[in-house]
Amino acid sequence: MIRLAIVEFKYDLGRVDRGYNNRTLYINLTEKKVVSKPVTEKMRDTFIGGRGFGLWLLWNALPKDRAIRWDNPENEICIACGPMGGIPIYPGSGKSIVVTISPLTGSVMDSNVGGYFGPYLKFAGWDALEMQGKAESDVVIFIDGDKGRVFIENAEALPSESHLLSEALTQKYGGEKKNSISVVSSGLGAVHTRFGCLNFSWYDMRRKFVRYKQAGRGGTGTIFRDKKIKAIVVKYSGSISPETSHPANLELVKQAGREFSKEIVTLDPKQNEMAVIGSSYLVSIMNEFDLLPVNNFRFGSHPEGHKLSGGDVYRKKFDTGYDGCWIGCAMACSHCVKDFKLKTGPFKGTKVWADGPEYETIAGLGSNCGIFDPDHVIEANFYCDTYGLDTISVGTATAFAMECYEVGLIDSEATGGLELNFGNKEAALEIIHQMARGEGFGWVVGQGIRRMKNLFREKYGADPKTLQDIGMQAKGLEYSEYVTKESLAQQGGYGLALKGPQHDEAWLIFLDMVHNLMPTFEQKADALHWFPMFRTWFSLVGLCKLPWNDVTPPGNEKTPEPAKFNSHVKNYARCFSAVTGRKTAPDDLIVMSEKVYNFQRIFNLRMEFGTREHDAVPYRSVGPVTKEEYESRADRYDGQLKDKIGYRAEGKSTEEKVAVLRKYRESEYEKLKDAVYKRRGWNSNGVPTLQKVKALGIDFPDVVKLIRKNRG
């Protein structure tokens, strides 16, 4: 193959040892420089891998004396796997984690994703990839793990849509070995919005086409395209087995993997059927328990919710057959729709393979926008993917705009003539196409809810209090798709999350709201310590969390803390020890995560965030904002006023009751913050104490300086 490379870098292939290569790959696009960096024992012990490595690399790359904007060339995109990533017999071991400074939040963002890229990057010789600077024109970065070479090449005459781009690059670099290629790409939507996503590909050998999963949250794709990166391609044609990572105890790795996989294969068909319908099974459950977002989180259920449910709908829609997004994963929950005929947009009339949709996409692009048509969700999902758009932010931002339109905060002049009512499928799809074109009201929605609120207030005179109450974002990130009004613990799970309201830190709704297992603030605080720490651990080692809690092991209900799935936790600790040779007990996993979690909180301080005021949430996350919301569940709310605060609702107007309930619930949220901060070893302003960081061994000079500056 003749190459017109801007840069070529050669390296020794080496081999993975106990899950690590002990080096990372640095690329500076401005300086046209490629460098190998060592991974020290201290770096491994403190930051483990994955998200931890990404945070540490980014911390050291940014200016020490000031916070920077996301589009500053000094910002980086870091991608890493982890020591347990790439084990083909261990469930969920195909994860990559992306770390950067977000266009939405202005602070640290981490986003996890499946697909083959992370493991292939690791087997190609690298524990992490960091990219800094900006290219002069679009480039492709090619990491050849077969021959030990890295190329930065001109990206001429390549399509912009991810589904075409991934196919073209898989063919170009893979030839007859298409399954040796994984591509990271984005699309036109990422160029024009702040919530562009990254698509991580793999070649589906049975179906003979390229598929992908998304690092969706926080605008990772927007930064990717701002740096003029068209795609990253990694090639690895070598054998892949448990031996490839050269674990410290191969037999123990095999044993742990076999046991876990057997349990999933045996129990998943009897429980959630993830291997058949994926996370779409959640739709009917959320609808039943009043947790499915409807009409911008106004409500938690809808009579037509069943039209989007996995068992009723996606069992028929999804193509049958094995659907793992990494080799040998027993969960096999990454499904797709075959020969879906598009009705709108530039590919109208074309039959495509459409990946997903998963629960968050179904709820965000569907019910939250008042739309209960599964074909609409599939089409919107396809276009979001190929345009490089985060379906969660697209859905939540569109739903916000729809409510603003319906209540008269904006009108059709603002929307460019779009009748943006809830349920308007044509308008919702047109918004997505406008995002890709960078025009019209779609461009406005693509800037995210935080900026829409400012625009609607300044340009159209919209009431700022209403905008604040119904704008479902925190820290600048749009909410993921669960209604939290009746779960104080989950309000904290969203509001206190480091990057913004994403459920991958804590999902406590059922434990709190349905089962009432944490009635006190101290119990909620304990849960908001343990669960975010344990979930953080997955992002350090390169694992997916779904096998942990979407399959219930036998006898779990008889254990002291069934919500923790402790038999799985023990398996994880055992396998981590077997891979790395590092003696590890279940409690050690929490300590590992605490180091990284607290470091990321301090990183937010460096970016001028990370204190109590930034843990605020919109009131709709806490309780009913409007008269309509309150009256839809009047018996519930009237009962709470009586039972919790001794307020008699009889004879009072709805407006009076809403105000009294609001005062109470906002007070409860502030008390929760206090309890969580105390449990985590933070001060009342939400800043980790010097005592805490010293105990964790992350009391680096820059960290201590930041804490002293912000502890008031």
N, C-alpha and C positions, 0 to 999 in steps of 0.2 A: 504494500500500500504506500503510495507517495503521499508524504505529509508536508504541509506548509506550516510548520510549527513556529510559534513565536518564541517558545522556550522548550528546551528538552533537558530533563534531569534524570540521571541514572542512579540506581541504588542497588545494594545487595539484597537479595530476597530474604535471606535469613529464615527463621521459623518462629512460630508462636511458641512460647514457653509458659506453662501454667496460666494460660489465658491471656498473656501479654506479649506484645512485640518489644515493649520498652523503648518505643520511639513514636513521635508524632510528626505529621507532615504539615509544614507551613508554606503557604503560597501567598506572595504579595503581588497583586495584579498591577498595581501602579508601578512598582519597581521591576516587574517581570522577574521575580526571584522565587526560587524554590529551595527550601532548606529542611533538613532532617533535624529534629530536636530530641534530646534524650528524655525518657521518663525516669525520674529518680525513685528510689525506694520510698522516700518521704511522700512524694506525690501519689504513689500507689496506696500507701497506708492511709493517707488522709482523705484523698478524693476518690479512690476505688477505680473509677472509670466512667464512661458514659457522660452523664450530666456533670458529674464532679470534675472530670477532665476538661470539659467545655468551659465551665465556670472559671477554673484556674487559668486556663489559657487566655480567656477573654480578660480576666482581671489583670493579668500581666501585660496584655497588649494595649490596653487603653491608657490614655494620659492619666497620670497620677494626680494632677493638680486641678482637674475640672471634669464636669460631666459633659458628654458629647451628645450631639443629635444622632439619630439612627442613620441618617444619610451621610454622615461624616466618613470619609474614606478610612479613618482609623477604626471604625466599627468592624467587627468580624462576624463571620458565620462559622461556627464550630460544629462539627458532626463527629460523633463517636458512638461506639458500640459498648463494649464492656467485657470483663473477663469471662462471663458465662454466655456471652453472645455467640451464636453460630454452632451450638451443639445440636446436631440434627435429631437426637433422640430425646431431647429435653423440651417439654412443652413451652412454647412462647419465647424461644431464644433467638428471634430474628429482629429485635428492636434496634433502632438507631435513635439518638437524641440530638436535637439541634438546639444550640444556645446562641443568643445574639442580643442586641439591644433593639427593642421593638418599636416600629413606627406608630403603633397604637398607644402603647403605654409610656414610651420614653425611658423604660427601665429594662431590667434583665428579663428575658423570655426564654423558657425552655419548652420544647414541643417534641413529643415522642411519636414514632412512626414505625410501622412494619415494613416488610419487603426485604430484599436481599442485600441492599447496599452496605449496611453496617457490617454484617459478617464477611462479605466479600472484601471490604476495605481492610478488615482485620487480617484476613488470610492473604491479602496482597502485601501485607507488611506493616500496617499502620494502626496504632491504637486510637488515633484521632486525626482529623483533618481540620486545619484552621485556615480561613481565607480572609485576607485583609486587602485594603486598597480598592481601586476601581480600574477596570480595563478601559482602553480608549474606545474600543468597539466590541461587539458581542464575541465571546470566546466559548470554547468547549475545553474543559479540563479532562484529560484522559489519563487514568492511572492504570497502567498495564502491570497487573500482578503476576503475569506469566513471565515477563522478560525484565521486570525491575526497571521500569521507565515511567516518567511522568511527562506529559506534554501539555502545553497550553497552546491551543490552535485557534485559528480564525473560524468563526461560526458563520460561514457564508452559505446562502441558499438553503437554509434549514427552515422548516415550518415553525410557526410560533405556538401552535396548539400542542399540548402535552401528549395527547394520544398519537398524533402523527410524528412528533419529534422523537418520542421514546422508541417508536417502531423504526424510524429511520436510523437512529444511532445504534440500536441493537443490531440491525442488519449490517451497518457500516463496520462496527468494531467486532461483532461476534461472528459474522459469516455463517458457517455451518454449525457453529457452537453458540447459538443464541442464548442458551441458558447459562453461559459463562459471563453474561453482561448484566449489570444493573445501572440504571440511569437515574440521576436526580435532575428534575426539570421543573419549570413553572410555566406560566403562559401570559397572554395579553392582559388578563385581569390583574395580575400581580404588578404590571407596569403602571396601572392607572388607579389602584386602590391601596389602602394601607393594610389590608388583611389578605394579601397574597399568600398562598400556601406552596409547599414543595411536594412534588410527586416522586416517590421512591419506587422504582420498578422492579419487576421480575418477569421472566419469560415463562408463560404457562405452557409446558411441554405438551400436555394433552390437548389443549384447545388451540395451540399454535398462534397465540397472540400475546402481546405485552400487556401486563396488568400493573397496577400501582396502588399504593397506599399513600396517605397524606400526613405530612407534618403540618397540621392545619393552623395551630393557634399563634396569634400575635404578629403575623406579617412576615414570617420567615422568607416567603417567596418574593415579597416586595423588596427586601434587602438584596436578595439573590439577583434580581433583575436590575436593581439600582447599581449593582457592581458590574453589570454587563456580563454576567455569567448566563449563558444560554443553557448549559447543561454540564453536569459532571458525570463522567462514565468511569466505572471501575470494571476491570476484567479479571476473573479468576477461573482458570480451567482445571485446577488441580482437584484431587480427591477431597471429599468432605465427609468426615466421620468423627466420632468422639475423639479419635486420636489426633485430629488436625490441630486441636488447641493444646496438645501435649499436657494434659492435666497431671497434677501431682499423684492422683490415685485414679487411674482409668477405670478400674473395676467398680469402684464406688460411684463414679459418675454414671456408668452404665446401669447400675442397680437403681440409683435414685431416679434416673430417667425412665427406666422400664416400669417401675412401680407407679410413678405419677401418670405416665401415658396410659397404662392399663386401667387405672382408676377412671380417667377421663373417657376413654373409649367405652367402658362399661356403664358409666353413670350418666353421661351427657344425654344419650337417647331417652333416658327416663326422667330427666330433669328439664333442662332448658332448650335442648336440641340446637345448641350453637352450631354444630356441624351441618345442620340442615337449614336453619333460618337466621343464624347469626344473632346479633344483638337486637334485631327487630322484634324478638320475643318480648322485649321490655315494653313495647307500646301498649299492649292490652293491660299489663300490670299497672303501669303508670296511670292509665286512664281510669282504671278501677279504683285506685287509691287517691284520686284527685291530685295527681302529680304531673300530668302531661300538660305542657304549656299550650294554652289556647289563646289566640288573639293578644299577643304581646304579654303573656303571663297573667292576663286578667283572671283566667280561670284555669282549673286543673283537670278538667274532663270535658267530653263532648259526646253527644249521642252518636255521632258518626265516627268516633275514634276507632271503632273496629275496622273501618275501611282501610286503615293504615297498619293494622296489626300483623305481626309476623306469621302467626299460625294460620290466619284466614287468607292472607294475601301473598306473602313472600315465599311461602312453601310452593306456590304455583309459579311465581315469577322467576325465582332463582334457578339457574341451570344446575343440574344435578352433577355430583361427582366431588372428588376431593378438592378442598379449597383452602389449603394452608398458605399463609403469606411467607412462610419459611419452611424449608425442607423438614418433613417428618413431624410437624407440630400436630399433636393429637386433637387440639381444639378445632382446627380446620374451619374457622368461622368467617373467612374472607370470601364472600359470595359475589356472584355477578349475574347479570341478566343478558341472555343471548338474543341477538338479532332484534334489538329494540329500535323501532323506527322513529326517528326524531321528527317533531312537528314544527319546530321553529328554528331560527338562527341560521348561521352560515352552512350548516350541514343538514338542513331541512330535507326530509325524504330519504336520508341515508340510514341504513341499518348498521347499528354499532353494538359492540360489547360494552355494557355499562357496569362498572364496578359498584358494589354496594346496592342500595344504601344501608347504612347502619342506623342505630336508634337516633343518635344526635341529629343526623341529617334528616331523617323522617320527621322528627318533632320540629326541627328548626325551619326547614323549607316547607313543611306540611302544616301541622296543626297550629303552630305558633303564628302562622300567617293566615289562619282560618281556612286552610285548604286541605281537603280530605280525599284527594285523588292520587293513588299510588303512582300512576303513570306520569303525572306532573312531577312528583318527587324524583322519580328516576331520571326524567329529562333534565330537571334543574340540577340534579347531582352530577350527571354526565358533563354538563356545561361548566359547572363550578370546577370540576376536576380538570378538564382540559384547558380552561382559562386560567387555572391556578388560583382558585378562590376558596377560602375557608368556609365551608357550608354552615358552620355554627354562627360565625359573625355575619354572613350574608343573611341567614334566616332571622337572627335576632335584630339586626339593624333594619331589615325590611319591615319586620313586624312593628318596630318602633315608629318608622315612617308612616306605616298604615294607620296606626292609632292617632298619630299627630294629624293626619289627613282627615280621619273620621270625626275627630272632636273639634276640628276647625282651627288648629294651631298653624296649619299651612293649608294652601288651597291648590287647585289645579294649575294655577299660574306658576306656583313654586315647583310643582312636579313635572312641568313641561307638558301638561295636558293629560297625564296619566291619571285615570280614575283609580286611586290607590286604596280602594276599600279592601277590608279583609275578605279573603276568598277569591279575589280577582287573579286567576292563574295567568292570564295573558300579561297583565301588568307586572306581576312578580317575575315572570321570565324575561320580559323586556328590560327590567331593571338589571338583571344579570348580563344580558347582551350589551347594554349600555356601559356597564362596568368594563367589559372587555374592550369596548371602543373608546373608553375614556371620555364619554360625552353625556349630556343631559343630566337628569336627576339621578341616574345610576352612578355617575361620578360622585355626586353629593353623598349618597348612601355609602359608597365605597370608602369614604373618609372615616367612617365609624361613628358610633353614637355620641361619643364625647364631643366631637367636632360638629356633628349635626346639631346638637343642643345649642352650641354657641351661635351657629349660623341662623337657626330658626329664631333665636332670641334677638339677635342683632339686626337681621334683615327683615324679619316678618313680625317682630314684636310679640312673639310667643311668650306665654307666662313662664318665667324661669323655674318657679316652684313645681309646676306641673311637669315640665320637662325633666327636672331632677327626679321626681317621684316615679315617672314611668319609663325613663331611659335606662334600660337594663344593661348597665355596664358598671364596672368597678375597676379602679386603677387604669381605666381606658380600654379594658378588654370586655367584649360582649359576653353576656352570660351563656353558659351551656344550658342544656334544655331540661331542667327540673324545676318545678314550682316549690319554693321553700317556705311559703308563708306559715305553715303549721309545724315547722321544724327549726327551732332556734339553733340547734347544733349545726344544721346544714346552712343556715344563714351565716354562721361563723365559718363553716367549711368553705364557703364561697368568699366571704368578705375578708377573711384572714389569709387566704391563699396567697403565696408569694407573688405570683405573676398576674393574678386576677381570677375572676370567678370561673374556674374550670374544675370539674368533678374529679380529676385525677389525684387531687390531694386528699379529699375526704368525701365519702358518700355515706352519710349517716342518717338519711331520712327515715328508713324503715326502723332502725334501732331506736331512734328518738321519737318519731311521730306514731308509728304503727305499734311497736312493741313496748314503748315507754321504758326502755332499759337504762336510761340515764336521766332521772328526774331532777337531780341537783346540778348546780353550776360546776361543782368539783368533778362530777362524773362526766359531764359534757366536756370539761377541760381536759380530763384524762383521755377521752376519745379523740379530742382535737389535738392531742399530742401524739398518741400512739399511731393512729391511722395515717396522718400525713407523713410521719417518719417512715413507717413501713412502706407506704406507697412510693416514697422517694427512693427507697432502696432498689426497686425495680429499674428505675432510670439510671442507677449507677452501674448495674451489672449487665444490662442489655437484655432484660426480660420483659415480657408482656404480663400485666397483672391479671388478665382474664382467667387463666387457669387457677389462680389462687382462690378467687371467691365466686366464680360462676359455675363451679362444680363442687357440690357439697360432699365431703368424704363420709364414709359410713361411721355412724356413731358420733358425728360431730355435735349433735344436739345435746349429748350427755356431758360434753366437756365444760369446764368452768366458764370459758369465754368463747362461745361458739362463733361469734362474729369475727373472731380473729383467724379461724380455720387453722388452729395451731399444728395439726398434723402436717399441713402444707408448709407452714413456717419452718418446722423442723426439717422437712425435706430440702427446703431452700438452703438452710444453714449447712446441712450435710453436704449438699452438692457444691456450694461455694467453697467449703473446706477442701473437698476432693479436687476441685479445679485448681485452686490457688495454693494449696498447702498451708493455708493460714487457718489455724485452729479457731473454729467459730461456733458459738452457741447462739440460739435464737435471739437472746437479748443483745448480742453483739451487733446484729443487723440494725437495731434501732440506734445504737451509738454511732455506727458508721454513717447513718443518714443524718443524725443530729449535727455532725460536723459540717456536712455539706449544706444542710437546710439553714443552719445559723449563718454560715458563710454567705449564702445567697441573700438572706435578709440584710446582712451588713453591706453586701454589694448594692442592694437597693438604696441604702443610705448614701453610698458613693454617688449614685445617680440622682440624689436629692429627693428620694422617696423613702419608704420603709419605716415611717413612724405612724402613730395612732391615727392621725387624720386621714391617712391613705387607706385605712381599713374600713372606711365608711361604705355603706351600701345604699342603693336606691330604696325608697320605702316599700315599693311593690315587692321587693324581696322579703320584706318583714311582715307586711299585712295589707289589707284591702285599702286601696287608694280612693276609689270612686264609690259612689252610692250604689251603683249597679253591682260592683264586686261584693260589697257588704251584704246586700239583699239577696244575692245568689246563695249565700250560706248564712242567712240571718240567724237561724236557730243555733248554729255553731258559735257564732260570734256573740250573740246575746248571752248564751250559756257561759262563755269564757269571761265576759264582763262581770257576771254574777259570781262565778266560782273563784276567779283569780283575784279580783280586786273589790268585790262586794258592791258593785255598781248595778243598780236596778235599771234595766233597759226600758221597762214599760213606760209608755207615754213620751219617750224621748224621740227626737227626730233622728233619722239615719245619720245626718251630718254630725249631730252631737255625739252619737255613739262611735262613729269613725274617729273623731278627735280624741275621745277618751281612750279608746283601744290603742290608738297610735302612740299616745304619750306613754302608756304602759309598755308596749312592745319595744319602743325605742330605748326605754330605760333598761329593759331586760337585755337587749343587745349590748349595751355599754357594760353591764355587769358581766356578761359573758366574755367580753374582751379582757376585762380585768382578770378574770379567773384563768383564761388561756395564757395570757402574758405571764402570770405568776407560775403556772405549771411549766411553761417552756423555759423559765429562767430569764425572762425579759423584765425590764422595768415598766412602769405604768404608761410610758410613752411608746411601748412596743419595741424597745431597743434591747438586744441581748446585753447582759451585764458583763463586765470584765471578768467576774468570777466564773460565769458560764463559759466564755470563750477560752479561758485558761484551762478549765477542766476538760474541755474538748480538744485542746492542743491546737487551736487555730488563732492563738493570740499573736499573729504576725504584727510587726510594727505598724503597718498601714491600717490594719483592723483595729488595733488599740486606739490609734489616733482618731479614727472615725467614731468609735464608741464614745470617747471622751468629748468629742465635738457635739454629739447628738443626745447625750444622756439626760439633758435637762428636762 
